[in-house]
C-alpha cells in the first residue's frame, strides 16, 4: 500500500475505534458496493468467521434482484472480525462503501436503505442512485437540503467512510433542531437546481474514476502511488477551464462515465442520460459549455 494509503488507513482505524466506543459495537454496519471488486459478493461469505454473515442485498425483492455482482449489500459487523478488518483495509484502496452505526436491527435498517435507493429526477422519472459510493455520498451531503440528507441517513446515527478522490475521511450525521424527525417516504425528490449542482460537481469525479480505471495498469506500473495519481488527476480536472457541451458529453463518452458514477443499474442509463442532456441544453453557461472548475 502506498504511503498515503497507509496514513489514511491509520487515521481510518483510529476514527473507527473511537466511534465504536462511542456508538456501541453492537450497532456497527457496512453498506457495500459489490461492483467495486471482482471478488464480491462471494468474499463476504468467505471472510465471515462463521461463513454465515448477516448480509442482505439491497436489490432483494426488486426487479434488479438478479444483479448480484452490481448490488449494494448491507452487512452487520463485529469489530473484531476478519470481515471488518478486510473492509477497513480495502476501503482505503477502493470506493467500497461506508460504515454506519444504527440501533435498528438489520431488517429495519434494510427497509430504510432500500427505500432511499430511489431518487426522483426533475423530469419526474426515478432512478436508483449509488449513494453508497463514498465520494457520491459526500457530494449528496453538500447538495441535498438538511431535511433531505437527514432522510437519507434515516435511523443511523453516523456514516463514516473514506473519500479516495480527496484522500479524506468523512463522518456524517443528521443535523438541525429536529434531526431525529425525518421523512420516511419511498423516494427522495431532487429539484432542478439540486440536479444542476450535483451534475456539475459529479463530472470531475466521474471522469477521474473513469480515467483511473482505464489506465489502471499504467498507474500500477508507476513508482508513485495510485492514490496520489488519482488525487492529482482530480485536482487537474477540478481546476480545468475547459468547457464541455452536450455534443462532447456524447462524443467523448463523458456522459457514460457520469451515468456509471451516479447509478448502479445500466438499464436506467437512458433515463439518466436524457435528464443530463436536457439539463445541459437548458443551463446558461459560458461559451455554451459547463466549466469543470465549477466543482466545489
C-alpha positions in Angstrom: 0.0 0.0 0.0 1.4 3.5 -0.9 2.5 5.8 1.9 -0.6 8.0 1.6 -2.8 4.9 1.8 -1.1 3.7 5.0 -1.6 7.1 6.5 -5.3 7.1 5.6 -5.7 3.6 7.0 -4.1 4.6 10.3 -6.4 7.6 10.6 -9.4 5.5 9.5 -8.7 2.8 12.1 -8.3 5.4 14.9 -11.6 7.1 13.9 -13.5 3.8 13.7 -12.1 2.6 17.1 -13.3 5.9 18.7 -16.7 5.7 17.0 -17.2 2.0 18.1 -16.6 3.0 21.7 -19.0 6.0 21.4 -21.8 4.3 19.4 -21.5 0.7 20.6 -20.0 -2.4 18.9 -23.5 -3.9 18.5 -24.6 -1.1 16.2 -22.0 -1.5 13.5 -22.9 -2.0 9.8 -21.2 -1.6 6.5 -23.0 -0.6 3.2 -21.1 -2.2 0.4 -20.8 -1.6 -3.3 -20.2 -5.1 -4.7 -19.5 -3.7 -8.2 -16.2 -2.3 -6.9 -14.4 -5.6 -6.5 -14.5 -8.7 -8.7 -14.3 -11.0 -5.7 -17.6 -9.6 -4.3 -20.1 -10.5 -3.1 -18.7 -14.0 -2.6 -15.8 -12.5 -0.5 -18.3 -11.6 2.2 -19.2 -15.2 2.9 -15.6 -16.3 2.5 -14.3 -13.9 5.1 -17.0 -14.2 7.7 -15.6 -16.1 10.7 -18.7 -18.4 10.7 -19.3 -18.4 7.0 -22.8 -17.2 7.7 -22.7 -13.3 7.6 -25.7 -11.2 8.5 -25.9 -9.7 5.0 -28.7 -8.6 2.6 -28.6 -7.4 -1.0 -30.5 -4.1 -1.2 -31.8 -5.2 -4.6 -33.7 -8.1 -2.9 -37.4 -8.0 -3.8 -36.8 -5.5 -6.6 -36.7 -6.0 -10.4 -32.9 -5.8 -10.1 -32.5 -8.6 -7.5 -30.7 -10.9 -10.0 -27.8 -8.4 -10.3 -25.8 -9.9 -7.5 -22.4 -8.6 -8.7 -23.7 -5.0 -9.1 -25.9 -4.8 -6.0 -25.2 -2.9 -2.8 -25.2 -5.0 0.4 -26.0 -4.2 4.0 -23.7 -6.1 6.3 -24.0 -6.4 10.1 -20.4 -6.4 11.5 -18.5 -7.3 14.6 -15.4 -5.0 15.2 -13.0 -7.9 16.0 -14.0 -10.0 12.9 -11.9 -10.8 9.9 -14.6 -9.3 7.6 -14.4 -6.0 9.4 -10.6 -5.8 9.0 -10.8 -6.6 5.3 -13.5 -4.0 4.7 -11.5 -1.4 6.7 -8.3 -2.1 4.7 -9.9 -2.4 1.3 -11.8 0.8 1.8 -8.5 2.7 1.7 -7.8 1.2 -1.8 -11.3 1.0 -3.5 -14.5 3.1 -3.0 -16.1 0.1 -1.3 -18.7 1.8 0.7 -19.1 3.2 4.2 -19.5 2.2 7.8 -22.8 3.0 9.6 -23.9 3.0 13.2 -27.6 2.2 13.7 -29.6 0.9 16.7 -32.2 -0.7 14.5 -31.9 -4.4 13.7 -30.7 -5.4 10.2 -34.3 -6.0 8.9 -35.4 -2.5 9.8 -32.3 -0.8 8.6 -32.5 -2.7 5.3 -36.0 -1.4 4.7 -34.8 2.2 5.1 -31.7 1.8 2.9 -33.7 0.1 0.1 -36.2 3.0 0.2 -33.7 5.7 -0.3 -32.0 4.0 -3.3 -34.7 5.6 -5.4 -34.3 9.3 -6.4 -37.0 11.1 -8.4 -35.4 13.4 -11.0 -36.7 16.8 -12.1 -38.3 15.2 -15.2 -40.4 13.1 -12.8 -38.6 9.8 -13.8 -36.9 7.9 -11.0 -33.6 6.1 -10.9 -31.5 4.1 -8.4 -28.7 6.2 -7.2 -25.3 4.9 -6.0 -25.4 6.9 -2.7 -23.2 4.2 -1.1 -20.2 5.3 -3.1 -18.2 7.4 -0.6 -17.5 10.2 -2.9 -21.1 10.5 -4.2 -22.3 10.4 -0.6 -20.2 13.4 0.3 -21.5 15.2 -2.8 -25.1 14.5 -1.8 -24.3 15.8 1.7 -23.4 19.1 0.1 -26.2 19.1 -2.4 -29.3 18.0 -0.6 -31.2 20.2 1.8 -30.7 19.4 5.5 -34.0 17.6 5.9 -33.4 15.6 2.7 -30.0 14.4 3.9 -31.5 13.6 7.3 -34.0 11.4 5.3 -31.1 9.7 3.5 -29.3 8.9 6.8 -32.5 7.8 8.4 -32.2 5.8 11.6 -28.4 5.7 11.6 -26.5 7.9 14.0 -23.3 8.3 11.9 -21.9 7.4 8.5 -18.1 7.1 8.3 -16.0 6.4 5.2 -13.0 7.3 3.1 -13.3 9.5 0.0 -10.4 8.3 -2.2 -10.8 11.2 -4.7 -9.6 13.6 -2.0 -7.9 11.1 0.3 -10.1 12.3 3.2 -12.2 10.7 5.8 -15.8 11.8 6.5 -18.1 11.5 9.5 -21.7 12.4 8.7 -24.7 12.7 11.0 -28.2 14.2 10.9 -28.3 18.0 11.5 -30.9 20.6 12.6 -33.2 21.2 15.5 -35.4 18.2 14.6 -32.7 15.9 13.3 -34.4 12.8 14.6 -37.6 13.6 12.9 -37.2 12.7 9.2 -39.3 11.7 6.3 -39.9 8.0 5.5 -41.4 8.4 2.1 -40.4 5.9 -0.6 -38.1 8.1 -2.7 -36.1 11.3 -2.4 -37.2 14.1 -4.7 -34.4 16.2 -6.2 -35.1 19.6 -7.6 -33.8 21.0 -10.9 -31.4 23.3 -9.0 -30.1 20.4 -6.9 -29.7 18.2 -10.0 -27.8 21.0 -11.7 -25.4 21.3 -8.7 -25.0 17.5 -8.4 -24.2 17.0 -12.2 -21.7 19.9 -12.2 -19.9 18.6 -9.1 -20.0 14.9 -10.1 -18.5 15.4 -13.6 -14.9 15.8 -12.5 -15.2 12.9 -10.0 -16.7 10.7 -12.7 -14.1 11.5 -15.3 -11.3 10.9 -12.7 -12.7 7.5 -11.8 -13.1 6.6 -15.5 -9.6 7.6 -16.4 -8.2 5.8 -13.3 -10.0 2.6 -14.3 -8.9 2.8 -18.0 -5.3 3.4 -17.0 -5.1 1.1 -14.1 -2.3 -1.0 -15.4 -0.2 2.1 -16.3 -0.8 3.7 -12.9 0.2 0.5 -11.1 3.4 0.5 -13.0 4.4 3.9 -11.9 6.7 4.5 -8.9 4.2 7.0 -7.4 1.2 5.5 -5.6 -2.1 5.2 -7.4 -3.9 7.2 -4.8 -1.5 10.2 -5.3 -2.0 10.0 -9.1 -5.8 9.9 -8.6 -5.7 13.0 -6.4 -3.5 14.9 -8.8 -5.7 13.9 -11.7 -8.9 15.0 -9.9 -7.3 18.4 -8.9 -6.3 19.0 -12.5 -9.8 18.3 -13.8 -11.2 20.4 -11.0 -9.1 23.4 -11.9 -9.6 23.0 -15.7 -11.0 25.9 -17.6 -12.1 23.7 -20.5 -15.8 23.7 -21.3 -17.9 20.7 -22.1 -21.0 20.9 -24.2 -23.8 18.4 -24.8 -22.2 17.1 -28.0 -18.9 16.5 -26.3 -20.6 14.6 -23.5 -21.8 12.1 -26.1 -18.8 12.1 -28.5 -16.1 11.5 -25.9 -18.2 9.2 -23.7 -18.2 11.6 -20.8 -21.9 11.0 -20.2 -21.3 7.3 -19.8 -18.8 8.0 -17.1 -21.2 10.3 -15.4 -24.1 7.8 -15.6 -21.9 4.9 -14.3 -20.8 7.1 -11.4 -24.4 8.0 -10.4 -26.4 4.8 -10.9 -25.7 1.1 -10.5 -28.4 0.0 -12.9 -27.3 0.1 -16.5 -30.9 -0.3 -17.8 -31.6 3.1 -16.2 -28.8 4.8 -18.1 -31.0 6.1 -20.9 -33.3 7.8 -18.4 -30.5 9.4 -16.6 -28.6 10.3 -19.8 -31.6 12.1 -21.2 -32.1 14.0 -18.0 -28.4 15.1 -18.0 -28.6 16.2 -21.7 -31.8 18.1 -21.1 -30.0 19.9 -18.2 -27.0 20.7 -20.4 -29.2 22.1 -23.2 -31.1 24.4 -20.8 -28.4 25.6 -18.5 -26.9 29.0 -19.1 -23.1 28.7 -19.2 -20.1 30.3 -20.6 -19.4 29.5 -24.3 -22.3 27.1 -24.3 -20.5 24.7 -22.1 -20.1 23.7 -18.4 -16.9 24.7 -16.6 -15.1 21.9 -14.9 -13.8 24.4 -12.4 -17.3 24.9 -11.1 -16.8 21.8 -9.0 -16.9 22.9 -5.4 
